[in-house]
Amino acid sequence: MGLSDFTPGGSDDDKGNGGGGSFPPQSPSVGLPSSGGSAHDVKELLVDYNEKFKNADPTMFRDTLIGQVLSVIISKTKPNALLVGSAGVGKTKIVEDIARRIALGDTLIPDQLKDHTIYELPITNIIAGTGIVGSLEEKVKAIVEFASDPKNKAILFMDEIHQITGGSGSHGDAVGRKISQILKPALARGDMSVIGSTTSTESRAFDEDPAFARRFTRLIVDELSVEQTLAVMTTVRPGLMAHYRHQIGVSDDVLASVVQIAEANSRAGQHRPDNAITLLDRALADRVLEQKKLIIQAENAGDTALAQTLRSFSQVPLTSTRVLDVAKRLMTGNAQRKDLDVAALSATLTSRLQGQDDVLANLTDRLLREELDLFPTKTPTTWLFAGASGVGKTEAVKIIAEETTGTEPIILNMTEFHSEWSTSKIIGSPPGYVGSDSNQELPFDTLESNPHRVILLDEFEKADKAVQRLFLSAFDEGCIRNAHGKMLDFSKALVICTTNAARDSLDGKVIGFGNNPKTISNQSLNKALEQFFDAELLGRFSLIVGFNPIDRQTYRQIMAADYERQRERIVEAKPRLAQALPASMPDDELRAIEETTYVDSQGARPARKAVRTWIEDYLLAAQTGGTSSASPSDD
């Protein structure tokens, strides 16, 4: 597991996290061991864990699980253990520690296992160089004979063992199935002991081969707690600091911060203690590079005194601020959440949305509270905007997205997800179904590069219940898994659903409290929405707000504000034409247009078209010297 493990000298647990050791290099001169091949030939395919980890630091908090593994592999029948757990929880480290204990003659090791050796069998070593027909079978049979011979006292360890159950072998499913078929007889007879490890998700590949799976005893490797992770970090710290030549110092307070920051800023699918160890490693590396950069900048600027001072530091401290900065970059790349400008947001909302002052004040207040980030969670911020069509729900979402993230929201029109099969448009098609091999981008793939996004689920009530429940999972857990097993992380997103449901309850009323007969309480709004949504779904929204209906006076205000925005745009784009336009629309014209275009069921939607038509009529009349159909006055 390397740096992703409990100790800095571990191997690479769950792959891709760096490692202190490496497998023996593969030499082209190594021949293929035949069924009568020597033990020396077979050992060249294996990694001796006893020798490799005899001086490793002991693992922590895993004594019970190690005892369970030992009890399985000394059993008379099916002495094979399968370690199942999320990536980064330390499955491989458990095997490494058993090898260390055997090598050192630990008293916990039962007599049946004394003088035994744990060998890792990398799957790639089996497959490499097996282009000749029959060579793969010869390799596997030689390994089985070696492990089955009592004189060799060998225990095999197969990391990512799901690769040989037909799931993801390097040469395809057929190669994996061929290996497992050769192993099955020996596993069934109990002639050899095997320890396998796989993640919770990939262990599903075992279900495809029940005959192979029943030869293993499944043991769950759970995630360490925050307190246990901090204890592990204390043992990891010396090795990491030594790796960076003690150039960077890490205090106890910063070490505790690393664990907390990793917990709050990890992607879905990252687990303790791997997330904290990886973060500390990256933060130390970042600090080393930063110190080097400062020295070079001082030298380039001719400031030799500063450069000499920087070089004289025997150890530079790592700060919690730098750790947090590294954590955010690891999670989001260069995409950073914008600092919230409350004044700009409030001004934009009130200038573009009329008749919703109380609603907008509520939204601004909620965003300010979210900005404090006093109570970090692993779930997204979820809001529900209710109200009639055209009252400004979608426009409000777009403004919030622009002001808080600097990008447009991810918009899903939920009318397109009216059947239970529509979930495939969100998470992809399961393997074997039409479209499962498609590389088409799915709507939430962009969350991987920038999790700080605003997501708009428009007209949410029109989505099928299966689709709504899919999002219920995202609201509840902070993530959903796509059809190919990849985790989609919603934890840093702001998800806003809009709905026209319960519009009858909102018509002619405003949201709030008091004795006004036109006021509807939040309780009444929730009650009305329960006719359209499951109660548990409504309970996942941290804010449910009803937008006020658009009356005639508000409709005129909307037209006046839209006219001013359009006039400013025309002034920049076509200043010659803009000279003929009045600074504002005349009141009598606003009333006349309102009389002919206002429809209470459509809210503000007709206003935009009406304003554009009036501007066009006015300019055409000015060009021809005639009178437009809008009959503009001489304001």
C-alpha positions, 0 to 999 in steps of 0.5 A, spaced: 500 500 500 505 504 500 504 511 502 496 509 502 498 504 507 498 504 515 506 505 514 510 508 509 514 502 508 508 498 505 506 496 498 501 499 494 494 497 497 488 498 492 494 500 487 495 507 484 497 511 491 505 510 490 509 504 494 515 503 498 517 497 495 516 494 488 515 487 485 521 484 482 523 486 475 520 482 470 526 479 465 525 477 458 530 471 460 525 468 465 522 461 462 515 459 462 515 454 468 512 447 465 508 443 470 514 440 472 518 446 473 522 447 479 520 451 485 526 457 483 522 458 476 515 459 480 518 463 485 521 468 480 513 469 479 512 471 486 513 476 491 516 474 498 512 478 503 516 475 509 522 477 506 519 484 504 516 486 510 519 483 516 522 490 518 515 493 517 512 497 522 506 493 525 499 495 523 494 498 528 487 496 530 487 490 526 488 484 531 481 481 531 481 481 523 488 478 523 486 473 528 480 471 523 484 471 517 489 466 521 483 461 523 481 461 516 487 459 513 489 453 518 482 450 517 482 443 514 477 445 508 477 451 504 483 454 507 482 461 503 480 468 505 477 473 501 478 480 504 473 485 502 473 492 503 473 499 500 479 502 497 484 505 502 482 501 508 488 497 509 486 490 506 493 489 503 497 491 510 493 486 513 496 480 509 503 484 510 503 484 517 501 477 517 507 475 513 511 480 518 509 476 524 510 469 521 517 472 519 519 474 526 516 468 529 510 472 533 506 468 538 500 469 535 502 465 529 499 458 530 503 452 530 500 450 523 503 456 520 510 456 523 516 457 518 510 458 512 511 464 507 506 468 504 507 469 497 504 475 493 502 472 486 501 479 481 496 477 476 500 481 471 506 476 472 501 470 470 499 473 464 505 476 461 508 472 456 503 467 455 502 469 447 504 461 446 498 457 446 498 453 453 503 457 456 498 460 461 495 453 463 503 451 464 504 457 468 498 456 473 499 449 474 506 450 476 504 455 481 498 450 483 503 445 484 508 449 488 503 452 493 500 445 494 506 441 496 507 441 503 514 442 503 514 449 500 510 451 506 507 457 501 501 461 502 499 465 496 496 472 496 492 475 490 491 482 490 485 484 486 483 477 485 476 479 482 481 479 475 481 472 475 473 471 476 471 473 469 471 481 470 477 484 468 483 480 466 488 483 462 486 479 456 479 479 457 474 475 461 476 469 458 483 469 461 480 470 468 476 465 467 481 460 465 485 461 471 480 461 476 478 454 472 485 451 473 485 454 481 478 451 483 480 443 484 486 445 488 482 450 492 476 445 493 481 440 496 484 444 500 491 443 498 493 450 498 491 456 502 490 463 498 488 470 501 485 474 496 483 481 496 478 486 493 474 492 493 466 491 495 464 493 488 469 489 485 467 483 489 460 483 485 465 479 480 465 473 485 457 473 484 458 471 477 462 465 479 459 462 485 463 455 484 469 459 485 466 464 490 464 458 495 471 456 496 473 462 500 471 465 506 469 472 506 472 477 511 469 484 511 475 490 512 471 496 515 474 503 515 478 506 521 475 511 525 477 518 525 481 517 532 484 511 529 486 514 523 490 519 527 493 514 531 495 511 525 498 518 522 502 518 528 506 512 526 506 514 519 509 521 520 516 519 521 517 515 515 514 521 511 518 526 514 524 522 513 522 521 505 523 528 505 529 528 508 526 532 514 526 538 510 518 539 513 516 539 520 509 536 522 506 538 529 501 534 532 496 540 531 497 540 524 497 532 524 490 532 527 488 538 522 490 533 516 485 528 518 479 533 519 481 536 512 481 529 509 475 527 512 471 534 509 475 534 502 475 527 500 472 525 494 466 519 494 470 513 494 476 515 498 476 512 505 480 512 512 486 512 513 488 512 505 485 519 504 489 522 510 496 519 509 495 521 501 493 528 503 499 528 508 504 526 503 502 530 497 502 536 502 509 535 504 511 534 497 507 541 495 511 544 501 518 542 498 517 544 491 514 551 494 520 552 498 525 550 492 521 555 488 522 561 493 529 560 493 529 560 485 525 566 485 530 570 490 536 568 486 533 570 480 531 577 483 538 578 485 536 577 492 542 573 495 541 574 502 534 572 502 536 566 498 541 564 503 536 565 509 531 560 505 537 555 504 539 556 512 532 553 514 533 546 517 526 545 517 520 549 514 513 548 518 507 545 514 501 549 516 494 547 516 492 552 511 497 549 506 494 542 507 487 545 506 489 548 499 492 542 497 486 538 499 482 542 495 486 542 489 486 534 489 479 534 489 477 540 484 484 541 480 484 548 478 477 549 479 475 553 486 469 555 489 468 563 488 468 567 494 461 569 495 459 577 493 453 578 497 452 585 495 453 583 487 448 577 488 443 581 492 443 586 487 443 582 481 437 578 484 433 584 485 434 587 479 432 581 474 427 578 479 421 583 481 415 581 486 420 576 490 423 580 495 422 576 501 424 570 497 430 573 494 432 575 501 431 568 504 436 565 499 441 570 500 441 569 507 441 561 506 447 562 501 451 566 507 450 561 512 452 555 507 458 560 506 460 560 513 461 552 513 460 551 520 457 544 519 461 540 514 457 534 511 458 529 506 451 531 502 449 536 497 446 543 499 438 541 496 433 546 495 426 546 492 423 552 489 415 551 488 411 556 484 407 557 478 410 557 471 414 564 469 415 566 476 422 566 476 424 560 479 429 558 473 432 565 472 434 565 480 438 558 479 441 561 473 443 567 477 445 564 483 450 559 479 453 565 475 454 569 482 457 563 486 461 558 481 462 563 475 459 557 470 452 556 468 448 550 472 448 543 470 441 543 467 436 537 467 429 538 464 426 532 468 420 532 463 425 528 459 425 522 465 418 520 465 420 513 465 423 508 470 428 506 464 430 514 464 435 513 469 440 510 464 440 517 461 443 519 468 448 513 470 449 510 463 446 503 461 448 497 465 453 492 462 449 488 457 444 493 455 444 497 449 448 503 450 453 500 455 459 501 451 458 508 449 463 513 451 458 519 450 458 524 456 453 523 462 450 529 465 454 529 471 461 527 469 463 534 469 463 534 477 469 530 477 473 536 474 469 541 478 464 538 484 463 546 486 457 546 481 450 548 481 445 543 479 438 545 476 433 539 476 427 543 472 420 541 473 422 535 478 415 533 479 414 530 472 420 525 473 418 518 474 419 516 481 425 511 480 428 517 477 426 521 483 429 516 488 435 516 484 436 523 486 434 521 493 440 517 494 444 522 492 441 527 497 442 522 502 448 519 501 452 525 497 453 520 491 451 515 487 454 510 483 453 509 475 452 503 471 460 502 471 461 502 478 464 509 478 462 514 484 459 520 482 460 525 488 455 530 489 457 532 496 460 539 494 454 541 489 448 545 490 442 542 487 436 546 486 429 542 484 424 547 481 416 544 481 410 547 478 406 542 483 402 545 488 401 551 484 393 552 486 395 552 493 400 558 492 396 562 487 394 569 490 398 568 496 405 569 499 410 565 503 411 567 510 407 567 517 402 572 520 395 573 520 394 576 512 389 571 509 393 571 503 399 568 507 401 561 506 405 558 511 411 553 510 407 547 513 402 548 509 406 549 503 410 542 505 403 539 506 401 541 499 407 538 496 406 531 499 401 530 494 406 530 488 413 528 492 414 522 497 415 525 504 422 522 505 424 526 499 421 532 501 425 531 508 431 531 504 431 538 502 434 543 507 430 549 504 423 549 500 421 556 498 414 558 494 415 563 489 410 569 489 405 569 483 406 575 478 400 580 479 399 585 474 403 591 477 409 586 478 408 584 471 409 592 469 415 592 473 418 586 470 417 589 463 420 596 465 426 592 468 427 588 462 426 594 457 432 597 461 436 591 460 435 590 453 436 598 452 443 597 455 445 592 451 443 595 444 447 601 446 453 597 446 451 593 440 448 598 435 449 605 438 446 609 432 439 605 433 439 606 441 439 613 440 432 613 438 430 609 444 427 613 450 430 612 457 424 608 459 418 605 457 412 610 458 407 608 463 401 608 459 405 604 454 406 599 460 399 599 462 397 598 455 401 592 453 399 589 460 392 589 458 393 585 452 399 580 454 398 579 461 396 572 463 396 570 470 397 562 469 404 564 465 407 569 470 412 573 467 413 569 460 409 573 455 413 580 458 420 578 455 416 577 448 412 584 449 418 588 450 422 586 444 416 587 440 415 594 443 422 596 441 422 593 434 416 597 433 418 603 436 425 603 432 421 601 425 416 607 426 422 612 428 426 609 421 420 610 417 417 616 420 410 613 421 407 610 427 408 603 430 403 598 432 406 600 439 404 607 438 410 610 442 409 616 446 414 622 445 417 621 452 
